[in-house]
């Protein structure tokens, strides 16, 4: 039986924006959504000549080079859970290696995964950062090409098993940021966990495909408005 391998889109040996602390980030190739606002659209196809096949051992070797300068490892994408078997192997080796087991293990996910996948990696995963593109399912179809049913289910399940680190809201002015929708989103998030950590991500055009290049960018005034609206409806732990 062949050992699990990763299909890798990119590696960032030191990142301050992909989870808590300074982190080694592995971006995987392939995604099960097709988001119009994706900032890494080159990572969406499962097969591409740009991706690199790497064994878990090769990834471990790269992590060791960064170990003196990092606090953890984040698997991102694409969609990380599509390669959950390799993640299980990698995170298990990190947890069982005395020279690496001080590193925290995080996953950055779109949430489009079932309970079996989360269960398979939960014991070696310290936290999941999960994107909620939009609460409205019809609009979610328009923006991502798929339903948000599995996303909402993942948010609820990961919170229940203590693995949900934060929910990330990518907000696009005039697209998914209406007051009515954000109030509904606030009520939903509070119903899951009033203390849930929420991160607001402002949409920027950099790197997106042509279909989203005419969308307005979110600025600091937009983010402040979103933060106040969420807070007024019970969402207080907003980054």
C-alpha positions as CSV (number, residue, x, y, z in Angstrom):
1,X,0.0,0.0,0.0
2,X,1.4,3.4,-1.1
3,X,2.2,5.8,1.7
4,X,0.0,9.0,1.7
5,X,1.4,11.8,-0.4
6,X,0.5,15.4,-0.7
7,X,-0.3,17.3,-3.9
8,X,1.2,20.6,-3.0
9,X,0.4,24.0,-4.5
10,X,2.8,26.1,-2.4
11,X,4.7,26.2,0.9
12,X,5.2,29.3,3.1
13,X,7.9,28.5,5.7
14,X,6.9,31.5,7.9
15,X,3.4,33.1,8.1
16,X,1.7,35.3,10.6
17,X,-1.7,35.3,9.0
18,X,-2.6,31.5,8.9
19,X,-3.4,30.8,12.5
20,X,-1.9,31.7,15.9
21,X,1.7,32.7,16.0
22,X,4.3,32.2,13.3
23,X,3.5,29.1,11.2
24,X,4.7,26.8,8.5
25,X,1.9,26.7,5.9
26,X,1.3,23.9,3.4
27,X,-1.1,24.9,0.6
28,X,-2.6,21.8,-1.0
29,X,-3.8,21.4,-4.6
30,X,-7.5,20.8,-5.3
31,X,-10.8,22.2,-3.9
32,X,-14.4,21.0,-3.8
33,X,-15.8,24.5,-4.2
34,X,-15.3,26.9,-7.1
35,X,-15.5,30.2,-5.3
36,X,-15.7,33.3,-7.5
37,X,-13.8,35.4,-4.9
38,X,-11.0,32.8,-4.4
39,X,-7.6,34.5,-4.0
40,X,-5.8,31.3,-5.0
41,X,-7.8,30.1,-8.0
42,X,-4.8,28.2,-9.3
43,X,-5.3,25.8,-6.3
44,X,-8.9,24.8,-7.3
45,X,-8.2,22.2,-10.0
46,X,-7.3,18.8,-8.6
47,X,-4.8,18.1,-11.4
48,X,-2.4,20.8,-12.6
49,X,1.2,20.7,-13.9
50,X,2.1,23.4,-11.3
51,X,1.5,21.2,-8.3
52,X,4.2,19.1,-6.7
53,X,3.9,15.6,-5.3
54,X,5.5,15.4,-1.9
55,X,5.8,12.5,0.6
56,X,5.0,13.1,4.2
57,X,8.6,12.6,5.0
58,X,9.6,15.3,2.6
59,X,7.2,17.7,4.2
60,X,8.5,16.8,7.6
61,X,12.0,17.6,6.4
62,X,10.9,21.0,5.3
63,X,9.1,21.7,8.6
64,X,12.3,20.8,10.5
65,X,14.1,23.7,8.7
66,X,11.6,26.1,10.0
67,X,11.1,24.6,13.5
68,X,13.3,27.2,15.4
69,X,11.2,30.0,14.1
70,X,7.6,28.7,14.2
71,X,4.9,27.8,16.7
72,X,2.9,25.5,14.5
73,X,1.9,24.0,11.2
74,X,-1.2,25.0,9.1
75,X,-2.6,22.9,6.2
76,X,-4.5,25.1,3.8
77,X,-5.5,24.9,0.2
78,X,-7.3,24.5,-2.1
79,X,-9.2,22.4,0.4
80,X,-7.1,20.6,3.0
81,X,-9.6,17.9,3.9
82,X,-9.5,16.4,0.4
83,X,-6.1,15.1,1.4
84,X,-7.1,14.0,4.9
85,X,-5.2,10.7,4.9
86,X,-1.9,12.5,4.3
87,X,-2.8,15.1,6.9
88,X,-3.4,12.3,9.4
89,X,0.0,10.8,8.7
90,X,1.8,14.2,8.9
91,X,0.1,15.4,12.1
92,X,0.5,12.0,13.7
93,X,4.3,12.2,13.0
94,X,4.5,15.7,14.4
95,X,2.6,14.7,17.6
96,X,4.8,11.6,18.1
97,X,8.2,13.3,17.4
98,X,9.8,14.8,20.6
99,X,11.6,17.4,18.5
100,X,8.3,18.6,16.8
101,X,5.5,17.9,19.2
102,X,5.6,21.4,20.6
103,X,4.2,22.6,17.3
104,X,0.4,23.2,17.1
105,X,-1.4,21.6,14.2
106,X,-4.1,23.6,12.4
107,X,-6.3,23.2,9.3
108,X,-7.7,26.0,7.2
109,X,-10.9,24.6,5.6
110,X,-13.9,25.6,3.6
111,X,-15.9,23.2,5.8
112,X,-17.1,21.0,2.9
113,X,-16.3,17.7,4.6
114,X,-18.4,15.1,6.5
115,X,-18.1,13.9,10.1
116,X,-16.0,10.8,9.1
117,X,-13.3,13.0,7.7
118,X,-13.2,15.3,10.8
119,X,-13.2,12.2,13.1
120,X,-10.3,10.7,11.3
121,X,-8.0,13.7,12.0
122,X,-9.5,15.2,15.1
123,X,-7.2,13.5,17.6
124,X,-4.1,15.0,16.0
125,X,-5.6,18.4,15.0
126,X,-5.4,21.3,17.5
127,X,-7.8,23.6,15.7
128,X,-9.8,24.3,12.5
129,X,-10.2,27.7,10.9
130,X,-13.3,27.4,8.8
131,X,-14.6,29.8,6.1
132,X,-18.3,30.7,6.0
133,X,-18.8,32.4,2.7
134,X,-22.4,33.3,3.2
135,X,-25.3,32.0,5.4
136,X,-27.9,32.1,2.6
137,X,-27.7,28.8,0.7
138,X,-28.9,30.1,-2.7
139,X,-26.3,32.9,-2.6
140,X,-23.7,30.3,-1.4
141,X,-24.5,28.3,-4.6
142,X,-23.9,31.4,-6.7
143,X,-20.6,32.3,-5.0
144,X,-19.1,28.9,-4.6
145,X,-20.9,26.5,-7.0
146,X,-22.2,24.4,-4.1
147,X,-24.5,24.2,-1.0
148,X,-23.4,25.4,2.4
149,X,-25.2,22.6,4.2
150,X,-22.0,20.7,4.9
151,X,-20.3,23.9,5.9
152,X,-22.9,24.7,8.6
153,X,-22.8,21.1,9.7
154,X,-19.0,21.2,10.1
155,X,-19.2,24.4,12.1
156,X,-21.7,22.8,14.5
157,X,-19.8,19.5,14.7
158,X,-16.3,21.0,15.2
159,X,-17.6,23.3,17.9
160,X,-19.2,20.3,19.6
161,X,-16.0,18.3,19.6
162,X,-13.9,21.2,20.7
163,X,-11.9,21.6,17.5
164,X,-13.3,24.9,16.0
165,X,-10.7,27.6,16.5
166,X,-12.5,30.3,14.5
167,X,-15.0,31.0,11.7
168,X,-13.8,33.3,9.0
169,X,-16.2,35.6,7.1
170,X,-15.0,36.9,3.8
171,X,-17.2,40.0,3.2
172,X,-17.7,41.6,-0.2
173,X,-19.5,45.0,-0.3
174,X,-22.8,44.7,-2.0
175,X,-22.5,41.0,-2.5
176,X,-22.8,39.2,0.8
177,X,-22.8,42.0,3.4
178,X,-26.4,43.2,3.7
179,X,-27.5,44.2,7.2
180,X,-30.3,41.6,7.1
181,X,-27.9,38.8,6.1
182,X,-25.3,39.8,8.7
183,X,-27.9,39.9,11.4
184,X,-29.0,36.4,10.5
185,X,-25.4,35.3,10.5
186,X,-24.9,36.8,13.9
187,X,-27.9,35.0,15.3
188,X,-26.7,31.7,13.8
189,X,-23.1,32.1,15.2
190,X,-24.4,33.0,18.6
191,X,-26.7,29.9,18.6
192,X,-23.6,27.7,17.9
193,X,-21.4,29.3,20.6
194,X,-21.6,32.9,22.0
195,X,-17.9,32.9,22.6
196,X,-16.9,31.7,19.2
197,X,-14.0,33.5,17.7
198,X,-14.9,35.3,14.4
199,X,-12.4,36.7,11.9
200,X,-13.5,39.3,9.4
201,X,-11.7,39.1,6.1
202,X,-12.0,42.1,3.8
203,X,-12.4,41.2,0.1
204,X,-9.5,42.4,-2.1
205,X,-9.3,41.9,-5.9
206,X,-5.6,40.8,-5.8
207,X,-5.3,37.4,-7.3
208,X,-9.0,36.8,-8.1
209,X,-10.4,35.7,-11.4
210,X,-11.9,38.1,-14.0
211,X,-15.5,37.3,-12.7
212,X,-14.7,39.1,-9.4
213,X,-12.4,41.9,-10.5
214,X,-15.2,44.4,-10.8
215,X,-16.5,43.8,-7.3
216,X,-15.8,46.6,-4.8
217,X,-13.1,46.0,-2.2
218,X,-13.9,46.1,1.5
219,X,-12.0,48.8,3.4
220,X,-11.5,49.5,7.1
221,X,-14.8,51.5,7.3
222,X,-16.6,48.4,6.0
223,X,-14.9,46.1,8.5
224,X,-15.7,48.5,11.4
225,X,-19.4,48.6,10.3
226,X,-19.5,44.8,10.1
227,X,-17.9,44.5,13.5
228,X,-20.3,46.9,15.2
229,X,-23.3,45.2,13.6
230,X,-22.2,41.7,14.6
231,X,-21.4,43.0,18.1
232,X,-24.8,44.6,18.5
233,X,-26.3,41.1,17.9
234,X,-24.2,39.2,20.3
235,X,-21.1,38.4,18.4
236,X,-18.3,39.9,20.5
237,X,-15.2,37.8,19.9
238,X,-14.4,39.4,16.5
239,X,-10.8,39.7,15.2
